[in-house]
């Protein structure tokens, strides 16, 4: 990930948008139970953390694949 992109992602005041997602009630209850134990103020910040973690892993994997393809093409 480029440094500038990383800096933008670390900005606490970046714009947010609302998203609606349907999830099983028991999953939401588990998230509500676990969130404070992990230091989150609620279940929604925990969901954002989970999504962000998975996204960063996938971005890194795909960006590394692109670099590997470029290296192998030479």
C-alpha positions, 0 to 999 in steps of 0.5 A: 500500500502506498504511503499516502494511501496509508496516511489517509486511512489513519486519519480519524476524521475521514468521511463515513457513509451508512451501510445496511447489512442483514446479519443473524441476531445471534451474531449481533448479540455475540458482537455486542458481548465481545466488543467491550471485552476487546476495548470497543465502544460498541459492536459497530466499531468492532464490525468496522475493525473486522472488515478493515482487517480482512480488507487490508489482508486482501489488499496486501495479497492482491498488491503483492500478486501484482508485484510478483506478476510484474517481476515474473514478466521480466 
